[in-house]
Amino acid sequence: EVQKLNQQLEEKNGEIQQMINQPPYEKEREILKLQKSLAEKEKAQATSDVLCRSLTDEAHQLQRKLASTAEMCQHLAKCLEEKQRKEKGNSDDQIATERSNQVFLLTIIETSLQALICNLQDENRMLKQKVAHV
């Protein structure tokens, strides 16, 4: 590893010596090329930052939606239970069916929201990796 790094260092030193020995117009051209490359990298970094902020905001919005949806589901479940208590004439089978339907719907909602959150977290992780790479 040290030998490899020393070899890379020697190569870089050779490049520096070549640049020092170049005529002034070649040096200027190389400087302009490096400045352009730097500007492109800064632009890519800014774009990545904007995307990360956007995804973070979207994740927060989805978390708020999830919380409000869960709250609404709990409210609906309480309302359903109260309604069922008031309607004592309903048979036990019908109540069990309604409860199982309610649980089923809550499970579907929760599963879909969890999948959405997982997808956003994965996308956010990938964008962070891209930002780190850039």
Stockholm file with secondary structure:
# STOCKHOLM 1.0

chainA/1-134         EVQKLNQQLEEKNGEIQQMINQPPYEKEREILKLQKSLAEKEKAQATSDVLCRSLTDEAHQLQRKLASTAEMCQHLAKCLEEKQRKEKGNSDDQIATERSNQVFLLTIIETSLQALICNLQDENRMLKQKVAHV
#=GR chainA/1-134 SS CHHHHHHHHHHHHHHHHHHHHSCHHHHHHHHHHHHHHHHHHHHHHHHHHHHHHHHHHHHHHHHHHHHHHHHHHHHHHHHHHHHHHHCTTSCHHHHHHHHHHHHHHHHHHHHHHHHHHHHHHHHHHHHHHHHHHC
#=GC SS_cons         CHHHHHHHHHHHHHHHHHHHHSCHHHHHHHHHHHHHHHHHHHHHHHHHHHHHHHHHHHHHHHHHHHHHHHHHHHHHHHHHHHHHHHCTTSCHHHHHHHHHHHHHHHHHHHHHHHHHHHHHHHHHHHHHHHHHHC
//
